[in-house]
């Protein structure tokens, strides 16, 4: 078990170092530096208004405007609505719980789909493991050609939509929450 964790840590470290300073690529294949921060890029991505509101209410906007790099696995608004149940996750009373939920969707390093796919291919059947800012381990595998991520107690969700590169990281849309609804802050 410890050999597997060490191997996973080495893979994550190598990916994080390789991904630092990554830039966007234009139609001609030339690298173009990303100028906007993760917070600014998220603001321009449709379907993440609830996520953006949670980031603002928890004070994480400053972190996502800072140097980074980070990768944000961005669940859609409907998944975040389910996580909160009847609770408003932007309410001051739920600020700590909302911040914990968000940190469970952020990993250090700028990880593109190509980086994640390469890590999964190197890791084989066990999947590539990456630690979140909430100190949870995400496991990445393949389901056919799809890349799938699973939190420690959550369902398997697909990396979906188009990734968005920022000057300080990457936004990777995912099809759902990386936590089981019963363990998501504000649920049940």
N, C-alpha and C positions, 0 to 999 in steps of 0.2 A: 504494500500500500504506500509506504513512504517513497519507494522508488518511482511509483506512478506520480505522486505529488511533485517530487523533484523534477521529473521529466516534464510535467505540465508547467511548472514554474519556469524552467529553462526555455520552453517553447514560447510562453507568454512574454518573457523578458526579451527574447530575440525578436519577436514580432514588434514589441513596443519600441525597441531601439531602431529597428529598420523602418518603422512607420513615422518616426519623428521627422518633422519638417516636410512632410509630403505635400505636394501641390496638386491642383486640379489639372486636367489635360483638356485642351481645346480640340476642335474637330480635325485639326491637322496633325494631332498627336503630340503637339508641343506642350510642355508643362507650363501651367499658368498658376501663379501664386494665388491662393485663396485669401481674400482680404477681410471678409466678415468673420466675426466670432461665432461660436456655436449658438449663443443666445440670439444673435441677429439672423443666422441662417434658419433657426427653428421658427422665428417669427414669419419667415417667408414660405414655410412649408404648410400646405393645407392639411387639415385633419388633426392638428395637434394644438388646438386652442386651449383645451383643458390642461394639457401637459405644460404649455407655456404659462398659464395662470398659476399652476402649482409651483413652477420654478420661481416665478416672481414672488408669490406669497411666502415661500420658504427662505427667500434671500439667496437662492442659489444662482441667480442671474449673474451676480458678480463673479462667482467661480467660473461660470460658463463664458464670461467675457475675458477672463484672465488668460495667462500663458498656456496652461494645460501641458501636454495634450490629453484629451479625454475622448472616449467613444461613448455616446449616448444611445442606448437601445430604446427607441421611442415608440411606446405603445400608442395605438389609436385612441381617440377620445372616448369611443364607446367602451373600450376595456377599462379606462380610468373611471368612467361613470359607474361601472359594475363594481370596481374595487371599493369605492366610497359608499356604496349602498345609498342610503338616504342622506348620508353625511356630505357636507360640502368640504372637500379636501383643501380648499383655499381658506377655510375659516381659521382664525388665529388659534383656536383651541386645538386644532389638529395639525398645527405647523410641524411639530416634531415627528409625528407619524407620517406626514406627507414627505418630509425631507428623507426619512428612512426609506420610504417606498422609492423615491427618486434615486437615492444612492444605490439601491439594488439594481438599477438600470444603467449605471455608469461604471465603466472600467477605465483605468489609466492607460494612456497610449492612444494613438490615432490608428484605428484598425479598419482597413477597407475590407470589402467582401473578398478581394483577392487574398489579402493577408489571412483572413479567417479560414477561407477555403484551403489555403496552403497548410495552415496549422492543423486543420481537420485531417487532411490527407497524410501528413506526417505522423499524426497521433494514431491513426488506424481506428480499429473498432472501438477503442475506449473513448474516443472523442477528445477534442482539445478542451482544456480547462483554463478558465480565466477568473480571477478574483475581482469582485466588484468593490466599489467604495464603501459598501455596507458590510464588507468582509464575508460575503457569500461567494460560493463558487458556481459559475455558469459553465455548463457543458455544451459544447458545440459538436454536432454530428451532421451527417447527410441523410436525407430521406429521398432517395433517387438523386436528382440533380439539385434539389432544394437544400439550403443550409438551414438547420434547425438548432435552436438554443433552448436549454432547459435550466431553470433555477433549481436550487436544492430541494424545493418542495412544490415546484410549480409545474404546469403543463408544458409540453413541448410546443413552442411557437416558431413560426417560420420568419426568417429575415425576408421582408417584403418591401415592395416599392423600390424607389431609387435612393441609394445612399447620397448624402450631401456632405461635401468636404468644406471645412472651415479652416481658418488660419490656425486654430488651436484644437482641431480634432475632427471627428466624423460623427454624423448622425446616421444611425442605422435603423430605419423603420422596422418594427416587428409586428406580427399579427395579433399579439395579445400581451398580457402581463407575464412577467417572469416569476411571479409569486402566485401560489394558490389563492383563490379568492378568500378562503377562510383565514389566511395568515396575512393578507394585505391590510395595512393600517386602515382603520375605519370600517372594516367589514365585520359583520356578525357581531 
